[in-house]
């Protein structure tokens, strides 16, 4: 019989080993395939515009007749704008619909951004109208007197008016004139000299038969009186030539003092046709390619530093098991790059600076999952299981806990991707992809490698693999060896519970005071919102800090037409520069002003970036962010409630989360840092990331509640659950914080936006899991009838478990015990700490177990170990 059982066990073990080997073979194939996919990474992974450099604009459609903008209008507009972009000679440009009323245009490597901005979004509505059809007498008089194309001026600091070099055209309202010919009658457009001796250019158009006849009839009628035909483009009078004779050939020249660039721009607009709706620049960003590559280098450096520090920490703390974790993180990194390269191949992914921040954060997440698995593996050995049995049950429980925490983060990542504004979509996508790679790595590599090494390598060399302390502590945890205090048992784990929940009222009071202080601080100082929320232009010069003063830069912007510019000095990657903010929401004039200032100081045109935000952009960003925020909260509550079958857990977790977000906002107000869309992205990421520790704690509480009814209160059991996962939670928080701190110290300005919020959020998240979420849940849960009875029976005092067992005093209720029982509680507390159990007490506790229960326990242990 024994031989048959051994044979059956060997056969089962052999099948498990074969399965683990095949999983590792599959991992090897995926790793080799991923290496092939992403090598070399700079060619195989698409780079976003903020890394390549170039122009990015978001155009918002505005209906001209009051009706809603239709999908047909948007698609026609997209096609026309794409024609215009292609006419600029841009390669690899992106023109795509975004939402229901926006078009995103990205042109990598573009140098002449001024011309592009003046061309892309222009409606291109060309009209010819007889002057005598105008109903506005004031406009009619100005056109008659030639006052429709005056040179614009700017006023300097001394009140002097100086020419700006631009022409201001007279604006006319639609409906105040009768169109004679429109852009739909144009068949051909070219440019030429306005005159043989002049330097100005003209735009020459050829009309179709209908337009030729209408133009011929009008000129025949006006020739005798030398009447004028007014040429209007996008509501502005371009010219108003007097008719000298009848024009029958359908050839018309448009003049207006254009230079070659302006004439070419108009040619492009007219050739592509007029847009069915008008557009305004909701957002515009100009990035020099050198800046983008510097940012990429900074991001790669941060990722490398973060990965190296995390691996070093794991190797020091977990010794040989840290080698497995380092290999797992290498597998994770390779699979991650492979997925990014695969998506890039099909044009579904471009790496942005926000995406790099997502990559850095996933490094910490991959380390988190490894720590959860290793700690549970070590804990199972400590509880008396064999190394082989612990490699099965411990790894399984650790992976399940990690998947629960990962899925909560996935909720936030997907919410960011689908609901947040375009600038943070890449962040949400890379975060979600990292979570997927993390889960795949755990199932295909981490679990099989531990299970294969456990029976022989780890079991025979526990000192090298970092489980010797757990094996030596097992007899103490099983009651087979007596311990008078926690100092008798050595190892990197908690022997005597820390009474964290005993201070729950203090923790909650501190949280309440902190929230009140933040609200007061916000009321006094206000929140420093970036231009993305209030509209305007931000120009960042990454050179010149040693060549000019802030006053000189301010004066240069005043000369360029921006007298109210706010100038600050900056320091990016050790190079001094300037940050200039203006209220100008015109993408064209903002780019022109930045170029003039750069020319004045002799700065490279690739050394600055210009971001222009329209007045309505901030509203849309706030709206999408709020939607993403509330959807994330609802989904998180729903997931935790369903997963742990207790809505109280979900609500408690969200209350702690709101505390974290408020504190992060308070830090931003305190240090005066701008709140940007990147900050919003980081705050939304905290939704999932700061919940990681909370989910780990709740997972253990839920697991302990499923066992036999404990001889203690719910608060005591919850406090013990917190202590069981405290070491792994601290380690996961540290490994998450390492890459984020590297991003804060070594990253560029964009990465620091994420890093500051994430650093504060991670610290708050670790704290709030134990000081807010768990206390609220325990106080709420204790009021349930079944747990209220336990509290009435055992008292309100939290019992501290020693070596994973309740002390003898915990078996005596505070209500039923009289003075003698109270003395027994004091005597059983031990000399080293209140809940330490003396050897005699432990022996009594073990002896008090019913014989059947002890026999069942031994049989079960033998079965698992065998």
Buried (B, 14 or more C-beta within 10 A) or exposed (E): EEEEEEEEEEEEEEEBBEEBEEBBEEBEEBBEBBBEBBEEBEEBBBBBBBBBBBBBBBBBBEBBEEEEBBEEBBEBBBEBBBBBBBBBEBEEBBBEBBBEBBBBBBBBBBBBBBBBBBBBBBBBBBBBBBBEBBEBEEBBEBBEEEEBBEEEBBEEEEEEEEEBEBBEBBEBEEEEBEBBBBBEBBEEBEBEEBEEEEEBBBBBBBBBEEBBBBBBEBBBBBBEEEBBBBBBBBBBBBBBEEBEEBBEEBEBBBBBBBEEBBBBBBBBBBBBBBBBBBBBBBBBBBBBBBBBBBBBEBBBBBBBBBBEBBBEBBBEBBBBBBBBBBBBBBBBBBBBBBBBBBBBBEEEBBBBBBBBBBBBBBBBBBBBBBBBBBBBBBBBBBBBBBBBBBBBBBBBBBBBBBBBBBBBBBBBBBBBBEBBBBBBBBBBBBBBBBBBBBBBBBBBBBBBBBBBBBBEEBBEEBEBBBBBBBBBBBBBBBBEBBBBBBEBBEBEBBBBBBBBBBBBEEBBEBBEEBBEBBEEBBEEEEEEBBBBBEBBBBBBBBBBBEEBEBEBBBBBBBBBBBBEBBBEBBEBBEBBBBBBBBBBBBBBBBBBBBBBBBEBBEBEBBBBBBBBBBEBBBEBBBEBBEBBBEBBBBBBBEBBBEBBEBEBBBBBBBBBBBBBBBBBBBBBBEEEBBBBBBBBBBBBBBBBBBBBBBBBBBBBBBBBBEEEEBBBBBBBBBBBBBBBBBBBBEBBBBBBBBBBBBBBEBBBBBBBBBBBBBBBBBBBBBBBBBBBBBBBBBBBBBEEEEBBEBBEBBBEBBBBBBBBBBBBBBBBBBEEBEEEEEEBBEEBBBEBBBBBBBEEBBBBBBEEEEEEEEEEEEEEBEEBEE
